[in-house]
Amino acid sequence: MHPIHLLSQGLGDMAAPLDLKDSTAPSDAALAGTGWDADLRAQGPWRAPHDGAGQGSPQGGDADLPPGTLVGPAEKGCAAGPVFVCGQATSAFDVAWALHAAGLFTDSTAVLAAIQTSGRGQMRRPWHSPAGNLHVVVRWVEPAGLARLTPLVAGLALVRALEETLGALAGAGDLRIKWPNDVLFRDSKIAGVLVEERGGAVAVGMGLNLRQGPPPSALRDGWAVPGGVLPAPGAGWGGRAQAGPLGAWLALAPALLAQRERLHALAATAGAGGALRVADEVAAHLAWTGRWVRVVDGGGGEVCGVLRGLSADGGLTLADGARRHVLHSGSVVAIQE
């Protein structure tokens, strides 16, 4: 198992302290009843890494960890990769890049923020980030041939992991990808994916509505699909009825990262056509295929057509009579017929 680290003293001006009242549950009243109290209790007791009872840093040297970092018992942790948990943060991305600068944000490492005050979505729009929802950033390594498909590969990996984890709760077609980086559950947006890159390092952020969706006032008139909430598995995430965001990540991460590796292998076996093979698999999970849609770009330009699929580099393909459009950015919405 990979270690789970609790940034109990926060991290500079990016993350506030996350104090524990009894080495297990958070003392922050804002986290009470959001699943975080149950999560931290389940993964505790939390101790300083140097006392010999907890796990060490992902690099094997406790001195590398930020001051005040606590770790859980060695027999607990994450099967997919190391995890860092912080309380209220500006953004999980900010914390992740700070850990990257310290050499701690390696492949498959995840950073979870209980609350984000400046969460960001597509085109730098604010991302609704209350306690109880999952706000996670994962270090992502993508083959060069799939670099332009990273948001879609991550989205498909998330969809497949959710299908596997939710079981009967997610019927055929319930989970769909809204190009370029959202996930819908029964036509309501329950997740978003954002990719950032710095100095050749790639991080994928995922936000999942586990407790509440954005208020209607936060949605863009005419362009945003309704926000929804993802149902928890019948027995709870990881078999724990009270599990919250951390429990959800521990349940989803192994399947999600396994799906990433499967898509990488699919591309590798297809040789020069690998990107198109992956794009075709993503396209099979797109929302509104075969329907008329409208796509608007950041400058207000608008294109309408029947959604046909994806190009090899992840562009959305639309058909309007004899004309074919390939779009690489914008917001898409179905046209009511």
N, C-alpha and C positions, 0 to 999 in steps of 0.2 A: 504494500500500500504506500502511496505517496503522502507526504505530510500535509496537514492543514495548519496554516499559520494565522494567528489572530493578531492584528496590528492594534494592540490594546492602547498604546499611547498615540495612535494616529500616525500621520506622516506629513510633517511640515504643515503648510497651509492648505494641503490638498485633502487631508482626511482628519476628521476629529477623533479624539480618543473614544474607544469602545470599552468602557469599564465593566468589570464583572463584579457583582455583589457577593458572590460566594464561590468563585472559581468556575462557575458553570453558566449561570443565567446573566444576561445583560442588565445593567442597572438603568439604562436609558428608557424612560417611560414611552418614548416614541416607538420603541420596538416591541412593546408588550402586546401580546395577542396577534402578532403578525407572522408567527411561525419561527421567528428568529430565536425567541426564548427556548422553544422546544429543540431547535437545531443545535444551538450552542450547548444545551444541556446534554443532548445525545452524543455529541462529539467530545465532551469533556471527560474528566476534569482537565482544565487548562493549566499548564505549568511553564515556567521559564525553561528553555531548552537545555540549559547547563545543569539542571538538577538530575539528569540521567533518566528521568521517567518518561520524557516526551520524545518526540521525533526531532531530528536535526534539520538544518537548512537543506534545500534541494541540491546545493552544491557541496554539502558535506562539512561546511564550516559555519558554526553558529555565530562567529564574529561577523559574518557577512550580513546577518539579518538586521533589520532596523531595530533601534532601541525599543525595549518594552514588548518585543514580539513574544507571544505565548504559543505553545504547540499542544496538540492533543496527544493522547496515548498512542504508542507505537502500533498497537493492534488496530487502531482506527485510522481512517484517512480516505483518500480518493483513489480508486483503481486506475483512473485515466491519467493523472498528472498532479503535480503539486498545486495547492490552493492557498491563496492569501485572502483573508477576510478583513474588511474594515467597516466602520460604522458610517456616519454621514460623510460623504465625499463630494468634491466638486464634480468629479466624473471618475468612474472606474478606469477609463482610459488614462487620466492624469496619473493615477496611482500606478497603473501598469507601466507607463513609460518611465516613471521614477525608479521602479524596481528593475526595469530593463537597464537603465544607466548603471545600476549597482550589480549587474550580472545575474539577477535573480529571476528574470522573466524569460525562461527557456521554453523550448517547444512543448506545447500542451499544458503549460502552466496557466492557471486561471486566477483572475482577480474578481472578487465579488464585493460590491458596495451595498450596504443595507439601504441607504438612501442616496440619491444623487441630487445636488442642488443645481447643477448645470449639465444635466445629461443631454447628449446631442444625438440627433437623428439625421436622416438624409438631408442634404443641402444645408447642414448646420442648424436645422430646425430644432427647437427644444424637444426633449423627450421626457414625458411624464414619468417620474421616478419615485413613487412613494414606497415606504416600507412595506414589505410583504410581497412585492414583485421581485422578479429575478433580474439583476443588472450585473452581467458578467462580461469580462473581456478575456479572450484566450489568445495565447501566442500561437500563430498559425504559420505553418510552413507549407507552401504550395509549389509544385513543380513549375518551372519557367513557362512551359507551354500552357498552363492553366491560370496564369496570373490574372488575366483579365476576367476570368470566370469566378474569382474568389468569392464575391458576395453570393453568387448563385450556388456554388458548391457548398458554401456554409449553410445557405438556406435549405438546400435539399437534404444535407446531412441532418439538420435540425428537424425537418419534417419527418424523415425516416426514423430518427431517434424517438420523436414523439409518438409516431404510430406504434413503434415497438413497445414503448413504455405505457402508453394509454390503453393498449389492447382494444377491447370491444367498445370502449368509449369513443374511439375514432373510427368511424365507418369509412368505406371506400369513398374517396373524394372529399371527405370532411376537411382535410388539411391540404391547403393549396398555397403555392408561392405567388404572391402579387409582385410582379416584376417592378423594380429590380431587386428589392431587398426586404420585403415584408412577408409574413406568414399569416394566412387566414384560416380560421376555424369556423366552418359553416357560414362563410361570407362575412365574418367579423374579424377585424385585425387583432391578433393576440400576440404578435411578436414582430420585432424588427431586427435587421442585421446591418451593421455598419463596419466598414473596413478602413483602417488607418495604417499608414506606412511611414516609418522613420528610419533613415539610414539603411535601407534594405531589410529591416525587420518589419514583419506584418502582424497586426493584431486585429482580431475579429471581435466586435462587440455584439452582444445579443441581449435584448430586453424582452422578457416574457411577462405578460399580465397574468399573474397567479392569483391576485386578490382583487384588483380593480383596474378598469380601463381608464383612458383619459376622459375628462368631463367633456360634454358636447361643445363647450365654449372654446376648447383647445383644438377642435377640428376645423379644417379649412372647408368653408362652404363650397359644395359642389365637387370637391376633389377627394376628400377623405372618406374612406369607408368607415362604418361604425366601429368603435372599439369594443372588444369583447374580453372575456376572461376564460382562460384555459381551465378545463375541468381537471381535477386531480384524479389519479388512478383510484379505483374503488378502495384499495387497501392503503392508500396514501403513498406519497413518494418514497420509494425504498421500503415499502411495507410499514411505514410509520404514519398513522392517521393524522398526527399533528405536525408533520414535517412542513418546513417552510422553504425559502429560497435555497438555502444551502443543501437541504435534503433533496430538493428537486435537481440541483446541479449534480450531486453525487449519483443520483439515479440516471440522469440523462447523459452525463459526460462519456462513460465508456461506449455507449451505443453511438453517440455523435461522432466521436473521434474514430471509431471503427468504420463508420460510413465514409468519413473523409479518406481514410486509407483505401477503402474499396474503390472509391471514385478515382483516386490516384492510380490504382492498379489497372482499372478499366482504361484510363487514358494511355497508360504505358503499353498495354497489350495491343492497342489500336494503332500504334505508331504515329505516322503523320496525321491520321484522322482522329487522334485521341480527343482533341478539344471538341470536335463536332460530335463525337460519340457521347461525351459527357453532357454537352449542351442539349442533345436530343433527349437524354434521360431527364434533365431538368425540365425541358419543355413538356414532358409528359405529366408534370405536376403543376403546370401553370394554371392560374385562375383565368377563366373567360376565354379559353381557346375556342375558336370558331365563332366568337361573338364580336359584334361591333364595339370598339373601345375608342376612347379619346385620350391622347397623350399630350400633355402640355410641358414645355421645357421651362428652365429658369427664367428665360427672357419673355415668357408669355406666348411663345409660338405654339401652335396647336396642329396636331395631325390626327385624322380619324381613319379608321379602317378595320377590317376583320383581322383579329389576332390569329396569326398562323403558326408562330413558334419562335425559335431563336436561331441566330447565326452562330457560326463557330466561335466568335469572340463575345458571345453573350448579348448581342444586339437583339432588340425586340423586332420581329418582322410582322408588318401589317400589309394587307392587300386591300386596295381600293380600286375595284374594277381591274383594269389592265396594269395599273400602277402598283409597284411594290416599294415599301418604305422599310428601312432598317434604322432603328433608333437606338442610341447608346446612353441616353439620359432622359430624365423626365418623370412625370407622375402619370400613372395610367388609371383610368376608371372605366367601368363598363357603361355603355349607353343603353338606357332602358328601351326595350323594344316593344 
